[in-house]
């Protein structure tokens, strides 16, 4: 089981590295977004309802026929 333990240890190390890298990249993206919001003068009210405006797919009426 030594090989299995080695692989599990490597998997844990890689998962930790992935979490660290994702956080770093997230921070870079967030800083970029904040910079662009400031540059273009966006306000929070400019973003209200953006996701709510997406049209939802209507259920198919063909199945009922």
ChimeraX commands (.cxc) that place a marker at each C-alpha (Angstrom):
marker #1 position 0.00,0.00,0.00 radius 0.5
marker #1 position 3.04,2.28,-0.04 radius 0.5
marker #1 position 2.32,3.32,-3.62 radius 0.5
marker #1 position -1.31,4.07,-2.76 radius 0.5
marker #1 position -0.18,6.23,0.16 radius 0.5
marker #1 position 2.25,8.08,-2.12 radius 0.5
marker #1 position -0.49,8.79,-4.65 radius 0.5
marker #1 position -2.90,9.97,-1.95 radius 0.5
marker #1 position -0.25,12.29,-0.52 radius 0.5
marker #1 position 0.43,13.70,-3.99 radius 0.5
marker #1 position -3.31,14.10,-4.59 radius 0.5
marker #1 position -3.66,16.05,-1.34 radius 0.5
marker #1 position -0.69,18.24,-2.26 radius 0.5
marker #1 position -2.14,18.93,-5.70 radius 0.5
marker #1 position -5.57,19.75,-4.26 radius 0.5
marker #1 position -3.97,22.25,-1.89 radius 0.5
marker #1 position -1.95,23.77,-4.74 radius 0.5
marker #1 position -5.09,23.99,-6.88 radius 0.5
marker #1 position -6.98,25.81,-4.12 radius 0.5
marker #1 position -4.09,28.28,-3.72 radius 0.5
marker #1 position -3.80,28.96,-7.47 radius 0.5
marker #1 position -7.57,29.37,-7.87 radius 0.5
marker #1 position -7.61,31.93,-5.05 radius 0.5
marker #1 position -4.69,33.84,-6.59 radius 0.5
marker #1 position -6.32,33.90,-10.03 radius 0.5
marker #1 position -9.67,34.88,-8.48 radius 0.5
marker #1 position -7.97,37.82,-6.75 radius 0.5
marker #1 position -6.43,38.97,-10.05 radius 0.5
marker #1 position -9.77,38.76,-11.87 radius 0.5
marker #1 position -11.58,40.59,-9.08 radius 0.5
marker #1 position -8.98,43.38,-9.08 radius 0.5
marker #1 position -9.39,43.70,-12.87 radius 0.5
marker #1 position -13.16,43.89,-12.58 radius 0.5
marker #1 position -12.95,46.53,-9.85 radius 0.5
marker #1 position -10.55,48.57,-11.99 radius 0.5
marker #1 position -12.90,48.44,-14.97 radius 0.5
marker #1 position -15.92,49.35,-12.84 radius 0.5
marker #1 position -14.04,52.39,-11.61 radius 0.5
marker #1 position -12.76,53.26,-15.11 radius 0.5
marker #1 position -16.23,53.22,-16.67 radius 0.5
marker #1 position -18.03,54.66,-13.66 radius 0.5
marker #1 position -20.43,51.78,-13.15 radius 0.5
marker #1 position -22.70,51.85,-10.12 radius 0.5
marker #1 position -24.27,48.93,-8.31 radius 0.5
marker #1 position -27.62,49.96,-9.76 radius 0.5
marker #1 position -26.21,49.27,-13.24 radius 0.5
marker #1 position -26.03,45.57,-12.35 radius 0.5
marker #1 position -29.40,45.11,-10.66 radius 0.5
marker #1 position -31.53,42.53,-12.35 radius 0.5
marker #1 position -28.87,41.53,-14.89 radius 0.5
marker #1 position -29.22,37.87,-14.02 radius 0.5
marker #1 position -32.96,38.12,-13.48 radius 0.5
marker #1 position -33.45,39.40,-17.03 radius 0.5
marker #1 position -32.32,36.16,-18.59 radius 0.5
marker #1 position -35.19,34.48,-20.33 radius 0.5
marker #1 position -36.08,31.12,-18.92 radius 0.5
marker #1 position -36.87,28.31,-21.26 radius 0.5
marker #1 position -40.56,27.63,-21.42 radius 0.5
marker #1 position -41.55,24.06,-20.70 radius 0.5
marker #1 position -42.27,22.10,-23.82 radius 0.5
marker #1 position -45.97,21.72,-24.51 radius 0.5
marker #1 position -45.32,18.90,-27.01 radius 0.5
marker #1 position -45.02,16.32,-24.24 radius 0.5
marker #1 position -48.54,17.07,-23.00 radius 0.5
marker #1 position -50.11,16.32,-26.38 radius 0.5
marker link #1:1,2 radius 0.2
marker link #1:2,3 radius 0.2
marker link #1:3,4 radius 0.2
marker link #1:4,5 radius 0.2
marker link #1:5,6 radius 0.2
marker link #1:6,7 radius 0.2
marker link #1:7,8 radius 0.2
marker link #1:8,9 radius 0.2
marker link #1:9,10 radius 0.2
marker link #1:10,11 radius 0.2
marker link #1:11,12 radius 0.2
marker link #1:12,13 radius 0.2
marker link #1:13,14 radius 0.2
marker link #1:14,15 radius 0.2
marker link #1:15,16 radius 0.2
marker link #1:16,17 radius 0.2
marker link #1:17,18 radius 0.2
marker link #1:18,19 radius 0.2
marker link #1:19,20 radius 0.2
marker link #1:20,21 radius 0.2
marker link #1:21,22 radius 0.2
marker link #1:22,23 radius 0.2
marker link #1:23,24 radius 0.2
marker link #1:24,25 radius 0.2
marker link #1:25,26 radius 0.2
marker link #1:26,27 radius 0.2
marker link #1:27,28 radius 0.2
marker link #1:28,29 radius 0.2
marker link #1:29,30 radius 0.2
marker link #1:30,31 radius 0.2
marker link #1:31,32 radius 0.2
marker link #1:32,33 radius 0.2
marker link #1:33,34 radius 0.2
marker link #1:34,35 radius 0.2
marker link #1:35,36 radius 0.2
marker link #1:36,37 radius 0.2
marker link #1:37,38 radius 0.2
marker link #1:38,39 radius 0.2
marker link #1:39,40 radius 0.2
marker link #1:40,41 radius 0.2
marker link #1:41,42 radius 0.2
marker link #1:42,43 radius 0.2
marker link #1:43,44 radius 0.2
marker link #1:44,45 radius 0.2
marker link #1:45,46 radius 0.2
marker link #1:46,47 radius 0.2
marker link #1:47,48 radius 0.2
marker link #1:48,49 radius 0.2
marker link #1:49,50 radius 0.2
marker link #1:50,51 radius 0.2
marker link #1:51,52 radius 0.2
marker link #1:52,53 radius 0.2
marker link #1:53,54 radius 0.2
marker link #1:54,55 radius 0.2
marker link #1:55,56 radius 0.2
marker link #1:56,57 radius 0.2
marker link #1:57,58 radius 0.2
marker link #1:58,59 radius 0.2
marker link #1:59,60 radius 0.2
marker link #1:60,61 radius 0.2
marker link #1:61,62 radius 0.2
marker link #1:62,63 radius 0.2
marker link #1:63,64 radius 0.2
marker link #1:64,65 radius 0.2
view
